Amino acid sequence: MSNYEAPEWKEAEVPPPPQFEVGRLMALEMPPYMSLKFGVDPKTITIAPDGVVRYVVVAYRDGSDTVNAFYEGVRCSSEEYKTYARYTGSGWSTVPASEWKRIDDRNSIYTAELARQSLCQGHAPRGSVNDMLRELRRPETQGY
């Protein structure tokens, strides 16, 4: 047995939710059966030194003024996500005792799509935010 053990991963301190603008949203390709649409504000995407990709994603319906947003993080290495805060028209609310969850959780279809379409390349974040945005701009080659 080796004397070397990999250090246990520790999440870095999470900054407060960044400002987002609905007008900047880049749409996620979602299955056609979903009535909600999702977009990510590209100016909110960051890659932290701990390997977590953080961003603000917005859920909306065409023709509605209601905006719900989520400040989340994705760990490509473990295929997990965490929701740090939720936004409704009145502002951000921190999610108490937020925990990492499997990205393939049926409640996070949009997170799985964002990770697959843009944020992750295998079990690592893409090299830069620009790489992530380039991938998000590509038209989906596989249809739903």
C-alpha atoms as one frame of an Amber mdcrd trajectory, in Angstrom:
protein
   0.000   0.000   0.000   1.262   3.451  -0.867   2.126   6.020   1.754   0.629
   8.613  -0.556  -3.031   9.451  -0.222  -4.734  12.062  -2.340  -5.747  15.033
  -0.252  -9.443  15.219   0.465 -11.186  17.745  -1.770 -12.424  20.870  -0.020
 -14.713  23.465  -1.545 -13.351  27.002  -1.629 -15.294  29.838  -0.054 -18.276
  30.602  -2.260 -18.677  34.220  -3.342 -22.122  35.838  -3.161 -24.426  35.442
  -6.175 -23.255  37.621  -9.067 -25.478  40.154 -10.804 -27.229  38.717 -13.837
 -29.195  40.161 -16.744 -31.990  38.373 -18.548 -31.034  40.214 -21.749 -27.643
  38.434 -21.829 -28.962  34.881 -21.481 -27.586  32.146 -23.691 -30.294  29.531
 -24.173 -29.765  25.887 -23.275 -31.021  23.248 -25.678 -33.717  21.389 -23.749
 -35.940  18.425 -24.622 -39.112  19.615 -26.433 -41.409  18.188 -23.734 -40.137
  20.818 -21.276 -42.336  23.916 -21.120 -39.789  25.908 -19.112 -36.871  27.435
 -20.951 -33.439  27.901 -19.409 -30.558  30.231 -20.108 -27.247  31.053 -18.484
 -25.818  34.555 -18.164 -22.315  34.196 -19.637 -20.897  36.959 -17.419 -21.697
  34.882 -14.317 -19.681  31.776 -15.275 -16.482  31.275 -13.275 -14.052  28.413
 -12.788 -12.832  28.371  -9.185  -9.415  27.042  -8.115 -11.224  24.118  -6.430
 -12.507  22.996  -9.851 -16.108  24.117  -9.303 -17.778  25.936 -12.184 -20.236
  28.496 -10.800 -22.922  30.344 -12.769 -26.417  31.813 -12.710 -29.073  29.962
 -14.704 -32.509  31.476 -15.324 -35.785  29.590 -15.798 -38.539  31.352 -17.748
 -41.570  30.874 -19.974 -41.982  32.777 -23.230 -44.317  35.727 -22.732 -44.021
  35.721 -18.936 -42.353  38.367 -16.788 -41.660  35.865 -14.000 -37.960  35.235
 -13.501 -36.532  32.480 -11.352 -32.776  32.123 -11.189 -30.405  29.747  -9.476
 -26.819  30.341  -8.405 -25.205  26.937  -8.744 -21.927  25.113  -8.919 -20.969
  22.011 -10.908 -18.137  19.614 -10.058 -17.322  17.901 -13.330 -14.919  15.511
 -11.558 -17.668  13.949  -9.426 -20.688  14.705 -11.650 -22.363  16.696  -8.876
 -24.053  20.061  -8.540 -25.047  22.343  -5.701 -27.552  25.191  -5.521 -26.227
  28.049  -3.390 -29.065  30.557  -3.785 -32.411  31.086  -5.516 -33.690  34.333
  -7.002 -37.281  35.426  -7.315 -38.467  38.927  -8.199 -37.716  40.049  -4.635
 -34.026  39.066  -4.656 -31.674  36.247  -3.693 -32.363  33.730  -0.908 -29.516
  31.540   0.283 -30.204  27.803   0.270 -29.606  26.687   3.854 -27.327  23.651
   4.304 -26.937  23.204   0.564 -25.462  19.821  -0.353 -23.843  18.282  -3.411
 -26.270  16.136  -5.425 -25.846  13.795  -8.372 -26.058  15.733 -11.625 -28.271
  13.049 -13.167 -30.958  13.777 -10.572 -34.265  14.148 -12.465 -34.809  17.517
 -10.741 -31.750  18.962 -12.459 -32.291  18.248 -16.148 -31.159  21.777 -17.033
 -27.975  21.378 -14.946 -27.145  18.097 -16.652 -27.713  19.735 -20.050 -25.552
  22.742 -19.162 -22.728  20.493 -17.940 -22.962  18.267 -21.035 -23.377  21.055
 -23.581 -20.844  23.489 -22.199 -19.221  23.338 -18.772 -17.554  19.935 -18.598
 -15.279  18.002 -20.885 -15.309  14.520 -19.469 -14.598  14.762 -15.754 -12.940
  18.181 -15.874 -14.106  21.719 -16.511 -13.366  22.978 -20.018 -10.106  24.935
 -20.200 -11.662  28.389 -19.958 -14.958  30.237 -19.725 -14.466  31.215 -23.394
 -14.292  27.495 -24.288 -17.535  26.937 -22.376 -19.270  29.799 -24.177 -18.033
  28.571 -27.569 -19.547  25.138 -26.875 -22.818  26.684 -25.700 -23.096  28.647
 -28.968 -22.735  25.503 -31.113 -25.943  24.204 -32.580 -26.838  20.862 -31.063
 -25.936  18.037 -33.416 -28.174  15.535 -31.697 -31.853  16.341 -31.691 -34.385
  15.379 -29.079
